[in-house]
């Protein structure tokens, strides 16, 4: 594998559903159904190197961009798995060929465990705080997945940049009408 260090304070971006802007640093949303590198029940925080890539990833398969709150994160992390150069058999086990697979199709339509969930498990079990990889929606874009459960042992930080306290503090502004 190839590793890289991020930061101190490297800027990354996350597009959030506005209702959940008060929980910008949470990975709980991705834990509900799973994500590219996390199976259901495993928290993960998905970020992008640019706001544009964050919005494209957030838009997913939709033809229209839904409302979003974009937040800058300041990331400091050591020994991030760096897969931005893609698969090379000299550096990566065979399973890494599948990083760009349609994990949603495998998981939800074929009811098969996506190989990317196994990759995420392997990275977490090895104690690496996250994976840097090419965006699916923007092949020139870069994304980062971080596993919040590893923050205490790896010392990584990924804080929402909110110097004027503009993000909501709780979900009270989203009470049903």
Rosetta silent file (secondary structure, phi, psi, omega in degrees, C-alpha in Angstrom):
SEQUENCE: XXXXXXXXXXXXXXXXXXXXXXXXXXXXXXXXXXXXXXXXXXXXXXXXXXXXXXXXXXXXXXXXXXXXXXXXXXXXXXXXXXXXXXXXXXXXXXXXXXXXXXXXXXXXXXXXXXXXXXXXXXXXXXXXXXXXXXXXXXXXXXXXXXXXXXXXXXXXXXXXXXXXXXXXXXXXXXXXX
SCORE:     score description
SCORE:     0.000 S_00000001
   1 L     0.000  160.301  177.185    0.000    0.000    0.000 S_00000001
   2 L  -112.002  139.894 -178.149    0.931    3.628   -0.407 S_00000001
   3 E  -124.621  155.310  174.942    0.508    6.072    2.474 S_00000001
   4 E  -144.429  158.548  173.870    0.407    9.830    2.837 S_00000001
   5 E  -106.935  144.086  178.891    0.072   12.333    5.650 S_00000001
   6 E  -115.876  138.876  175.520   -2.478   15.140    5.511 S_00000001
   7 E    93.879 -167.796   11.616   -2.164   18.543    7.122 S_00000001
   8 E   -73.676  139.971  175.596   -1.762   20.069    9.453 S_00000001
   9 E    67.751   38.134  177.316   -5.111   21.628    8.699 S_00000001
  10 E   -68.420  135.103 -178.445   -5.533   20.437    5.084 S_00000001
  11 E   -81.335  127.101  171.979   -8.787   21.759    3.607 S_00000001
  12 E  -133.660  166.514 -173.322  -11.412   19.238    2.543 S_00000001
  13 E  -132.661  151.282  177.491  -15.132   19.732    1.913 S_00000001
  14 E  -138.062  131.547  173.292  -18.354   17.974    2.689 S_00000001
  15 E   -98.828  127.061 -175.734  -21.811   18.580    1.240 S_00000001
  16 E  -119.852  152.273  167.230  -24.531   17.781    3.745 S_00000001
  17 L   -62.836  127.637 -175.059  -28.289   17.575    3.710 S_00000001
  18 H   -51.018  -35.353  179.998  -29.190   20.916    5.340 S_00000001
  19 H   -58.494  -29.110 -176.361  -31.255   19.175    8.038 S_00000001
  20 H  -103.186   14.804 -179.859  -28.092   17.468    9.323 S_00000001
  21 H   -61.276  -26.602  178.535  -25.765   20.510    9.193 S_00000001
  22 H   -69.569  -16.018 -179.808  -25.744   20.580   12.996 S_00000001
  23 H  -116.469   42.475 -174.798  -24.003   17.173   12.911 S_00000001
  24 L   -57.048  -31.555 -177.040  -21.394   18.025   10.259 S_00000001
  25 L   -90.416    4.342 -179.267  -18.675   16.024   12.027 S_00000001
  26 L   -81.510  154.066  171.335  -20.785   12.899   12.390 S_00000001
  27 L  -116.399   11.302 -174.737  -20.339    9.746   10.362 S_00000001
  28 H   -66.261  -34.606  179.984  -23.657    8.319   11.518 S_00000001
  29 H   -60.498  -42.983  179.222  -25.502    9.009    8.254 S_00000001
  30 H   -67.978  -24.118 -179.091  -23.111    6.806    6.302 S_00000001
  31 H   -74.866  -19.552 -175.713  -23.521    4.078    8.936 S_00000001
  32 H   -61.287  -59.166 -178.279  -27.255    3.732    8.265 S_00000001
  33 H  -111.954   -5.325 -175.144  -27.063    1.917    4.911 S_00000001
  34 L    95.913  170.395  178.452  -23.304    1.898    4.404 S_00000001
  35 L  -142.908 -171.694 -178.416  -21.143    3.776    1.925 S_00000001
  36 L   -52.349  -46.653 -175.238  -18.433    2.970   -0.587 S_00000001
  37 L  -113.143    9.978  177.735  -15.910    1.963    2.106 S_00000001
  38 L  -135.225  132.380  177.218  -18.121    1.325    5.128 S_00000001
  39 L   -79.606  164.754  177.172  -20.670   -1.366    5.691 S_00000001
  40 L   -53.665  137.882 -179.485  -23.912   -0.636    7.567 S_00000001
  41 L    94.582  -12.073  179.662  -23.222    0.078   11.227 S_00000001
  42 L  -106.283  120.066  178.694  -19.749    1.528   10.606 S_00000001
  43 L   -71.663  142.838  177.259  -19.469    5.313   10.810 S_00000001
  44 L  -150.591  144.132  177.365  -17.561    7.064    8.041 S_00000001
  45 E  -114.461  115.614 -178.769  -17.065   10.690    7.085 S_00000001
  46 E   -97.627  124.577 -178.497  -16.803   11.269    3.324 S_00000001
  47 E  -126.823  168.830  176.805  -14.995   14.454    2.247 S_00000001
  48 E  -136.384  156.585 -177.322  -13.639   15.854   -1.024 S_00000001
  49 L   -72.757  -24.622  178.324  -10.618   17.939   -1.931 S_00000001
  50 L  -130.113  155.256  175.720  -12.739   20.638   -3.626 S_00000001
  51 H   -61.624  -35.109 -179.529  -16.252   21.975   -3.009 S_00000001
  52 H   -62.398  -45.029  178.919  -17.152   21.076   -6.606 S_00000001
  53 H   -66.692  -38.953  177.029  -16.245   17.426   -6.109 S_00000001
  54 H   -58.406  -43.034  179.860  -18.107   17.365   -2.781 S_00000001
  55 H   -68.227  -40.049  177.863  -21.242   18.598   -4.533 S_00000001
  56 H   -63.159  -42.209  179.124  -20.900   16.105   -7.404 S_00000001
  57 H   -66.813  -39.476  178.811  -20.514   13.219   -4.959 S_00000001
  58 H   -64.338  -39.973 -179.693  -23.480   14.486   -2.915 S_00000001
  59 H   -62.885  -32.707  179.044  -25.616   14.745   -6.054 S_00000001
  60 L    53.969 -130.100 -174.974  -24.904   11.061   -6.771 S_00000001
  61 L   -84.212   -5.396 -177.194  -27.139    9.616   -9.487 S_00000001
  62 L   -67.846  143.996  176.953  -29.670   12.473   -9.405 S_00000001
  63 L   -78.140  -19.225  179.274  -29.955   14.649  -12.495 S_00000001
  64 L  -119.841  145.971  178.195  -30.549   17.688  -10.257 S_00000001
  65 L   -79.672  120.204  176.654  -28.531   18.859   -7.280 S_00000001
  66 L   -74.843  164.796  177.976  -30.640   18.713   -4.101 S_00000001
  67 L   -53.868  143.330 -176.938  -30.260   21.447   -1.458 S_00000001
  68 L  -147.127  151.725  168.644  -26.929   21.206    0.336 S_00000001
  69 E  -111.647  124.335 -179.513  -24.859   22.805    3.053 S_00000001
  70 E  -102.713  128.849 -177.467  -21.147   22.806    2.177 S_00000001
  71 E  -123.846  136.448  173.299  -18.698   22.739    5.073 S_00000001
  72 E   -86.199  137.009  175.606  -14.907   23.080    5.023 S_00000001
  73 E  -116.254  141.654  175.528  -13.017   20.615    7.192 S_00000001
  74 E  -105.074  113.596 -170.706   -9.485   21.069    8.447 S_00000001
  75 E  -110.967  133.144  170.664   -7.837   17.653    8.398 S_00000001
  76 E  -131.552  118.647 -177.188   -4.667   16.448   10.061 S_00000001
  77 E  -155.026  142.355  177.995   -3.988   12.723    9.735 S_00000001
  78 E  -106.896  147.545  175.042   -1.012   10.400    9.486 S_00000001
  79 E    57.227   47.023  171.059   -0.726    7.228    7.399 S_00000001
  80 E   -75.488  135.545  175.452   -3.792    7.727    5.251 S_00000001
  81 E   -69.398  123.488 -175.761   -4.022    5.021    2.590 S_00000001
  82 E  -107.723  100.035 -179.615   -3.385    6.880   -0.695 S_00000001
  83 L  -104.937   19.824 -175.864   -5.112    5.191   -3.621 S_00000001
  84 L   -67.803  -21.677  177.839   -5.213    8.305   -5.823 S_00000001
  85 L   -86.867   -2.776  177.433   -2.828    6.785   -8.382 S_00000001
  86 L    83.373 -174.335 -174.201   -5.134    3.798   -8.850 S_00000001
  87 L   -74.534  129.695  173.933   -4.501    0.099   -8.919 S_00000001
  88 L  -141.125  116.445 -174.937   -0.953   -1.138   -9.417 S_00000001
  89 L   -59.546  -16.971  177.450   -0.334   -4.811   -8.556 S_00000001
  90 L   -74.149  -23.125 -175.652    3.103   -3.923   -7.177 S_00000001
  91 L  -115.181  -15.820 -169.731    1.526   -1.827   -4.409 S_00000001
  92 L  -131.817  139.267  171.181   -1.991   -3.182   -3.911 S_00000001
  93 L   -62.126  156.875 -175.262   -3.669   -6.504   -3.181 S_00000001
  94 H   -52.580  -37.211 -176.203   -5.975   -7.765   -5.962 S_00000001
  95 H   -59.539  -25.258 -178.820   -9.184   -6.666   -4.198 S_00000001
  96 H   -68.422  -12.813  173.993   -8.190   -3.003   -4.703 S_00000001
  97 H   -57.270  -26.634 -170.947   -8.982   -3.391   -8.437 S_00000001
  98 H   -93.263   10.394 -176.118  -12.621   -2.988   -7.397 S_00000001
  99 L   -54.103  -38.375 -177.306  -12.420    0.438   -5.703 S_00000001
 100 L   -90.567   12.500 -178.477  -14.534    2.064   -8.434 S_00000001
 101 L   -62.146  161.792  175.748  -17.134   -0.733   -8.507 S_00000001
 102 L   -83.004   82.070 -174.800  -20.839    0.055   -8.328 S_00000001
 103 H   -61.576  -32.355  179.982  -21.038   -0.838   -4.641 S_00000001
 104 H   -65.455  -41.601  177.749  -24.713    0.165   -4.426 S_00000001
 105 H   -61.936  -47.093 -179.630  -25.672   -2.311   -7.141 S_00000001
 106 H   -59.161  -49.257 -173.002  -23.723   -5.095   -5.429 S_00000001
 107 H   -73.753  -45.145 -168.864  -25.149   -4.341   -1.962 S_00000001
 108 H   -99.409  -29.922 -179.479  -28.733   -3.352   -2.699 S_00000001
 109 H   -98.314  -40.467 -178.356  -29.681   -5.001   -6.001 S_00000001
 110 L   -95.719   -8.400 -179.049  -27.558   -8.146   -6.043 S_00000001
 111 L    54.450   42.222  179.773  -27.472   -8.583   -2.240 S_00000001
 112 L  -120.171  140.436  178.608  -23.718   -9.263   -2.450 S_00000001
 113 L   -65.803  119.036  179.520  -21.083   -7.817   -0.134 S_00000001
 114 L   -66.202  143.221  177.944  -19.221   -5.147   -2.130 S_00000001
 115 H   -61.795  -25.732  179.740  -15.442   -5.588   -2.240 S_00000001
 116 H   -68.663  -27.298  174.573  -15.073   -1.977   -1.116 S_00000001
 117 H   -67.295  -38.402  177.726  -16.656   -2.864    2.246 S_00000001
 118 H   -65.852  -42.147  177.578  -13.955   -5.514    2.666 S_00000001
 119 H   -58.552  -48.066  178.188  -11.309   -2.927    1.717 S_00000001
 120 H   -58.362  -41.824  177.350  -12.685   -0.543    4.348 S_00000001
 121 H   -60.253  -45.781 -178.461  -12.623   -3.338    6.936 S_00000001
 122 H   -62.248  -42.596 -179.923   -8.995   -4.161    6.089 S_00000001
 123 H   -64.490  -46.041  179.768   -7.919   -0.517    6.327 S_00000001
 124 H   -64.290  -44.424 -179.640   -9.690   -0.040    9.681 S_00000001
 125 H   -62.159  -31.429  178.207   -8.342   -3.323   11.090 S_00000001
 126 L   -79.729   -5.569  176.495   -4.809   -2.217   10.141 S_00000001
 127 L    83.924   18.386  177.615   -5.391    0.997   12.118 S_00000001
 128 L   -90.280  133.449 -172.028   -5.267    3.452    9.214 S_00000001
 129 L   -72.454  -13.176 -178.650   -7.640    6.394    9.728 S_00000001
 130 E   179.802 -177.709 -177.675   -8.861    6.653    6.144 S_00000001
 131 E  -132.136  130.113  172.366   -8.499    6.292    2.389 S_00000001
 132 E   -98.771  128.740 -174.020   -7.711    8.960   -0.211 S_00000001
 133 E  -152.259  166.601  178.834   -9.147    7.962   -3.609 S_00000001
 134 E   -76.203  138.867  179.053  -10.397    9.272   -6.968 S_00000001
 135 L   -66.885  144.599  177.521  -13.976   10.484   -7.037 S_00000001
 136 L   -75.853  -39.602 -176.593  -16.441    8.368   -8.951 S_00000001
 137 L   -80.269  -17.983 -177.854  -18.463   11.347  -10.239 S_00000001
 138 L  -142.303   92.887 -174.753  -15.375   13.385  -11.156 S_00000001
 139 L   -56.314  -19.677  176.693  -12.382   11.257  -12.258 S_00000001
 140 L   -90.492  -10.885 -178.620  -10.070   14.239  -11.732 S_00000001
 141 L   -83.908  158.747  179.804  -11.475   14.838   -8.248 S_00000001
 142 E  -122.382  136.710  177.570  -10.138   13.420   -5.011 S_00000001
 143 E  -120.648  161.618  179.086  -12.154   12.123   -2.080 S_00000001
 144 E  -137.322  128.623  170.321  -11.258   11.118    1.450 S_00000001
 145 E  -110.184  132.473  177.387  -13.094    8.745    3.733 S_00000001
 146 E  -118.196  145.690  179.682  -12.245    8.902    7.423 S_00000001
 147 L  -107.370   99.728 -174.503  -13.261    6.385   10.073 S_00000001
 148 H   -53.735  -30.317 -179.858  -14.184    8.376   13.218 S_00000001
 149 H   -61.006  -21.518 -177.923  -13.761    5.333   15.481 S_00000001
 150 H   -92.568   -4.427 -179.724  -10.008    5.506   14.803 S_00000001
 151 H   -57.107  -44.344 -178.806   -9.546    9.147   15.816 S_00000001
 152 H   -64.115  -34.206 -177.012   -8.664    8.295   19.442 S_00000001
 153 H   -89.754  -27.186 -178.465   -5.995    5.733   18.479 S_00000001
 154 H  -100.892  -15.567  178.216   -4.529    7.433   15.390 S_00000001
 155 L    77.699   12.323  179.929   -4.849   11.019   16.581 S_00000001
 156 L   -72.176  152.250  173.021   -6.414   12.310   13.375 S_00000001
 157 E  -129.065  145.103  176.194   -8.550   15.432   13.463 S_00000001
 158 E  -149.399   85.932 -174.250  -11.119   16.605   10.952 S_00000001
 159 E   -98.858  138.339  174.176  -12.882   19.630   12.364 S_00000001
 160 E   -67.439  131.000  178.380  -15.601   21.627   10.677 S_00000001
 161 L   -84.381  107.552 -176.796  -14.336   25.152   10.037 S_00000001
 162 L  -144.290   64.598 -173.097  -17.034   27.358   11.565 S_00000001
 163 L   -64.219  -25.323 -179.266  -15.302   30.394   13.109 S_00000001
 164 L  -101.764   11.700  178.838  -18.491   32.469   13.298 S_00000001
 165 L    53.453   47.482  179.998  -20.642   29.609   14.677 S_00000001
 166 L   -83.912  -23.964  178.468  -23.012   29.681   11.691 S_00000001
 167 L   -70.836  142.523  178.669  -23.760   25.959   11.723 S_00000001
 168 L   -64.048  153.582 -176.894  -26.796   25.047   13.817 S_00000001
 169 L   -91.737  -19.592  178.833  -26.053   23.502   17.226 S_00000001
 170 L  -156.515 -178.522 -176.633  -28.923   20.992   17.182 S_00000001
 171 H   -89.827   13.819 -174.159  -31.856   19.840   15.072 S_00000001
 172 H   -64.361  -25.137  179.727  -34.452   22.078   16.743 S_00000001
 173 H   -76.478   -3.636 -176.900  -34.862   24.296   13.688 S_00000001
 174 H  -113.085   30.308  177.864  -36.110   21.251   11.751 S_00000001
 175 L   -63.875  142.280  178.104  -39.180   20.412   13.816 S_00000001
 176 L   -62.963  147.223 -179.139  -42.008   18.942   11.718 S_00000001
 177 L   -85.524    0.000    0.000  -44.747   21.414   10.813 S_00000001
